Amino acid sequence: DQRFPLEEHIVRLREELDREREERNYFQLERDKIHTFWEITKRHLDERKADLRNRDREMEEAEERHQVEIKVYKQKVKHLLYEHQNSISELKGEGVVSNKLMQKEHAELENELCKGMRTLKVDIKEQELSNENLVKGLKLKNDQEITKTRNDFERQVREIEAKYEKKMQMLRQEQDLRRKTEIHEIEERKNSQINTLMKNHEKAFSDIKNYYNDITLNNLALINSLKEQMEEMKRKEERLEKDMAEVLLQNKRLTEPLQRAKEEVTELQKQLANYEKDKTSLAGAKAHLKVAGKEMKDLKWEHEVLEQRFSKVQVERDDLYKKFTQAIQEVQQKSGFKNLLLERKLGALTNTLEKKEAQLNEVLSASNLDHTALGVVTRKLEEVLDSKNIAIKDLQYELARVCKAHNDLLRTYEAKLQAFGIPMEELGFKPLESSVAGHSLGQGPAGLVSVPT
């Protein structure tokens, strides 16, 4: 019984021994691999250290060469800055000289314009005198028209009086004839009715006598017939009274137009009285006309004096016009020449600047500078370029201001010619307006000209 556990234990120990041997062999193999890998990495590390030492030595040599090239380029940049400062000082001096010349020319032009203003004031005064003469002439013409209309009204009043007198006479005659004829007709109708009534009464009376006995028998019938006749008589009398009332109404209607005609006669008499007043005012107007005639003679004398003055002023205006045209031509020639010089100088500076920029780009591309040194150099170059651009913009502004002043001078000259009534075709030449190449000038005055866009 004890032997079996020992055998099992021995078998287990042998298995563990075999496993330990296998692990030992495995670890020995791993150790050999690690040792070989360590030797290989050590050899690679030595090689890399040698390469690094070579690279450091090359970097030191390149740094020395780079410092030498930087010194050379700094010298070149100093030369460029010196040349640029010289060109800026020359351009500023030329700009100051041209500015002084333009100020002097503008002062002369302002004096000439003041003289033109004085001549214009004289012309305005002469125009006012001519307007006053025109007003006086219109007043005289108005007085003549008033007298003419007054004569026309007097003639119309006389015609109206004659016409209404004729109408009054005709109306009176017509009304008298109509009234007489109507009265005659009424009397005839009344007489005929009276005669018929008398005949009827006589016949009735004879019938009563002849037929007295019959009447006594037929008394009631006769009384009724008599009543009917009496009623007819009353109706006839009423009809006659109505006719009389109508005649009276017609008379009243005829009296009303007669009254209106009388009122018109009184109105015409009043107008006749006003006519007498108008005659007296006409006499006063004639006296005023004599005084106005004397004033007209005095004004004619003043007009002759003013015409002589006007001829003198015209001669002076022609002289000023000749001087003004000569001054404009001289200013135009000078400004054109200055603009041409400034444009040529500006073009030459831009060409040199482009060449310098190209050379600098080639130098920077040829030199292997580090980033810090390259940033410093580029920053300095940008500052130099900004100063150059500012100088170019100042020159462009000065050129635009001179061109704008020249154009404003031409416009004032054209306005003066139009004010004096002189057409542009009589000059013999066409003034040229100055312009900046590739830019448009502003619309403000010359002193406030904007930078060309």
Secondary structure as UniProt FT lines:
FT   HELIX           3..210
FT   HELIX           212..217
FT   HELIX           219..366
FT   HELIX           371..419
FT   TURN            420..421
FT   HELIX           424..427
FT   TURN            437..438
FT   HELIX           446..448
//
